[in-house]
Amino acid sequence: MLEIMNHIYIHKSMTRRQQHGIIASLPKNNGDITPADYRPITPMNTDYKLLARIMARRLTPVLEEQLTSSQYCSVLGKSILEAVSVLRDVVAHAEITRTPVCILSLDFRNAFDRISHCYLFQILAGYGISAWFVYRIRSMYEHATASIQINGALAGPIPIQSAVRQGCPLSMALYALCVHPLLRTLEDQPTGINIGKRGQRISVLAYADDIRVFLTHREDIEKVNQAIRTYERATGHNSTPINPGRLL
């Protein structure tokens, strides 16, 4: 196994079988009747998962250095529980001080599945990650295929031309890096809300694709819409436009 992993990592070579995944669908709720009611997950073979785990650990210093304070996913020392605690603090502050605030929840349809591979490789290079390392991630995604498991039978294979795979140890880190430009834009534009004795300003809170934006002025709605549209054009995401009349 060590010889196989050394060959994959050093020589940047993966076989089509190592790149191949099996897409299984997990029901989100009871009584599911449409494809949208299922959550796809892609179990990968052991070689791929070991390499992905190595790559994810190598990315840890980059995540700590590059990701904003608003991202709580894949950052060492942060957790979803801490993100929930910050959300509670904002709500409590708004109630005690009677500060009008709109907590806007962004929900991108099939968030992990719609990340363009072209965007992924460009954004990794933009963080200053070496071409050597980016090429190894590219070798994991280029020419990747998957089969769909339906009632015990396999359909496919089909080419995977976008997405970071759910079920891959590397996917959360890659998605956090991909969504980072949107978070930076949202931090810079909306007014946010100041909480605590030091008046800490909080305008956005994120755990991977679960994003909350805190707004206190109606005109900030259009700024958020513009930021989302720019992000969608770059990544291939899709969401519903925000209607200010229904929020503030």
C-alpha positions in Angstrom: 0.0 0.0 0.0 2.8 2.4 0.9 4.4 1.8 -2.5 1.1 2.5 -4.3 0.6 5.8 -2.4 4.2 6.8 -3.1 3.7 6.2 -6.8 0.4 8.2 -6.8 1.7 11.1 -4.8 5.2 11.5 -6.3 4.5 10.6 -9.9 1.1 12.3 -10.1 -0.5 9.2 -11.6 -3.9 7.8 -10.9 -5.7 5.0 -12.8 -9.2 5.4 -14.0 -10.3 2.8 -11.5 -8.8 4.8 -8.6 -10.6 8.0 -9.9 -13.9 6.1 -10.2 -16.7 6.5 -7.5 -20.0 5.0 -6.8 -22.8 7.5 -6.2 -25.3 6.4 -3.6 -28.4 8.4 -2.6 -29.4 8.8 1.1 -33.0 9.9 1.8 -33.3 13.3 3.5 -36.8 12.7 4.9 -39.3 10.0 5.2 -41.6 9.4 2.3 -39.2 10.6 -0.4 -40.7 10.6 -3.9 -38.5 12.8 -6.1 -34.7 12.8 -6.8 -34.4 16.2 -5.0 -35.5 14.4 -1.8 -32.3 12.4 -1.8 -28.7 13.4 -0.8 -26.0 11.9 -3.1 -22.8 10.7 -1.6 -19.8 9.2 -3.4 -17.9 6.4 -1.7 -14.4 6.2 -3.1 -11.8 3.4 -3.2 -9.2 3.1 -0.4 -6.3 4.5 -2.6 -8.2 7.6 -3.4 -9.3 8.2 0.2 -5.8 7.8 1.6 -4.4 10.3 -1.0 -7.3 12.7 -0.3 -6.6 12.6 3.5 -2.9 13.3 2.9 -3.8 16.3 0.6 -6.3 17.6 3.1 -3.7 17.6 5.9 -1.2 19.4 3.7 -3.9 22.1 3.1 -4.4 22.8 6.8 -1.8 25.6 7.1 -3.3 27.3 4.0 -6.8 27.1 5.5 -5.6 28.6 8.8 -3.8 31.5 6.9 -6.3 32.3 4.1 -9.8 31.7 5.4 -11.6 34.6 7.1 -12.7 34.6 10.7 -16.3 34.0 9.5 -15.6 30.4 8.1 -15.9 27.7 10.8 -15.4 24.7 8.5 -12.1 22.9 8.0 -10.2 25.5 10.2 -8.2 24.0 13.0 -9.6 25.0 16.4 -13.1 25.9 15.1 -16.3 23.9 15.0 -19.9 24.1 14.1 -20.7 24.4 17.8 -18.7 27.7 18.0 -20.6 29.0 14.9 -23.9 28.2 16.6 -22.7 30.0 19.7 -21.9 33.2 17.7 -25.3 33.0 16.1 -27.0 32.9 19.5 -24.9 35.9 20.7 -26.1 37.9 17.7 -29.7 37.1 18.4 -29.4 37.8 22.1 -27.7 41.1 21.4 -30.3 42.2 19.0 -33.1 41.3 21.4 -31.5 43.0 24.4 -30.5 46.2 22.6 -33.6 46.2 20.4 -31.4 46.5 17.3 -33.3 45.7 14.0 -31.4 42.9 12.2 -32.2 40.6 9.4 -30.5 37.2 9.5 -30.3 36.1 5.9 -29.7 32.4 5.2 -28.1 31.5 1.9 -29.0 28.1 0.5 -27.1 27.2 -2.8 -28.8 24.4 -4.7 -26.5 21.3 -4.9 -23.7 23.4 -3.5 -20.9 20.8 -3.7 -22.0 19.4 -7.0 -22.0 22.7 -8.9 -18.4 23.8 -8.3 -16.6 24.2 -11.7 -13.3 22.3 -11.9 -11.9 25.2 -13.8 -12.8 27.6 -11.0 -11.4 25.1 -8.4 -8.0 24.9 -10.0 -7.8 28.7 -10.6 -8.8 29.5 -7.0 -6.2 27.1 -5.6 -3.5 28.8 -7.7 -4.8 32.2 -6.5 -4.0 31.3 -2.9 -0.4 30.8 -3.8 -0.5 27.0 -3.6 2.3 25.5 -5.6 1.7 24.2 -9.1 3.1 20.9 -8.0 0.4 20.5 -5.3 -2.4 21.8 -7.6 -1.4 19.4 -10.3 -1.9 16.5 -7.8 -5.4 17.7 -7.0 -6.0 18.1 -10.7 -5.0 14.5 -11.3 -7.7 13.4 -8.8 -10.5 15.3 -10.6 -9.6 15.3 -14.3 -11.1 12.3 -16.2 -12.9 11.3 -13.0 -16.0 9.1 -13.5 -18.8 7.7 -11.4 -21.5 5.0 -11.5 -24.9 5.5 -10.0 -26.3 2.8 -7.7 -30.0 2.3 -8.2 -31.8 -0.5 -6.4 -28.6 -2.6 -6.2 -27.7 -2.1 -9.8 -25.0 0.2 -11.3 -25.6 2.7 -14.1 -22.8 4.4 -15.9 -19.9 5.2 -15.8 -20.5 8.9 -16.4 -17.9 11.7 -16.6 -17.7 14.1 -13.7 -17.0 17.5 -15.1 -17.8 19.6 -12.0 -18.3 19.2 -8.2 -16.2 18.4 -5.2 -17.2 15.0 -4.1 -19.3 14.6 -0.9 -17.7 11.6 0.9 -14.2 12.6 -0.1 -11.9 13.6 2.9 -10.7 16.6 0.8 -14.0 18.0 -0.3 -14.8 20.1 2.7 -11.4 21.9 2.6 -11.7 22.5 -1.1 -15.3 23.9 -0.8 -14.3 26.2 2.0 -11.5 27.6 -0.2 -13.9 28.0 -3.1 -16.6 29.9 -1.2 -14.0 32.1 0.6 -14.1 34.9 -2.1 -17.9 35.2 -1.5 -17.4 35.5 2.2 -14.8 38.2 1.8 -17.1 40.2 -0.4 -20.0 39.8 2.1 -17.7 40.9 4.9 -16.6 44.0 3.1 -20.0 45.2 1.8 -22.9 44.8 4.3 -23.0 46.8 7.5 -23.4 43.8 9.8 -24.0 44.2 13.5 -21.6 45.2 16.4 -21.8 43.0 19.5 -19.9 42.6 22.8 -18.1 45.2 24.9 -15.5 45.8 22.2 -18.2 46.2 19.5 -17.1 43.2 17.4 -18.6 43.6 13.9 -20.2 40.5 12.5 -21.6 40.5 9.0 -21.4 36.9 7.9 -21.1 33.4 9.5 -20.4 30.3 7.5 -19.9 26.5 8.0 -19.1 25.3 4.5 -22.1 26.0 2.3 -24.3 27.0 5.3 -24.0 30.8 5.3 -25.8 33.4 7.4 -25.6 37.1 6.6 -26.5 39.8 9.1 -28.1 42.9 7.7 -29.3 46.1 9.3 -30.1 48.3 6.3 -32.5 47.5 3.4 -30.0 48.7 0.8 -27.6 45.9 1.8 -30.0 43.4 0.2 -29.0 44.5 -3.3 -25.3 44.3 -2.4 -25.7 40.7 -1.3 -27.6 39.9 -4.5 -24.7 41.3 -6.6 -22.1 39.4 -4.6 -24.1 36.1 -5.1 -24.5 36.7 -8.8 -20.8 37.3 -9.3 -20.0 34.1 -7.4 -22.6 32.1 -9.3 -21.1 33.1 -12.7 -17.6 32.0 -11.5 -18.6 28.7 -9.9 -21.8 27.5 -11.6 -23.9 27.8 -8.4 -27.6 28.6 -8.7 -29.9 30.3 -6.1 -33.1 32.2 -5.9 -32.8 36.1 -6.0 -33.5 37.8 -2.7 -36.6 39.9 -2.5 -36.0 42.9 -0.2 -39.8 43.4 0.3 -40.1 40.0 2.0 -37.2 40.6 4.4 -37.0 44.1 5.9 
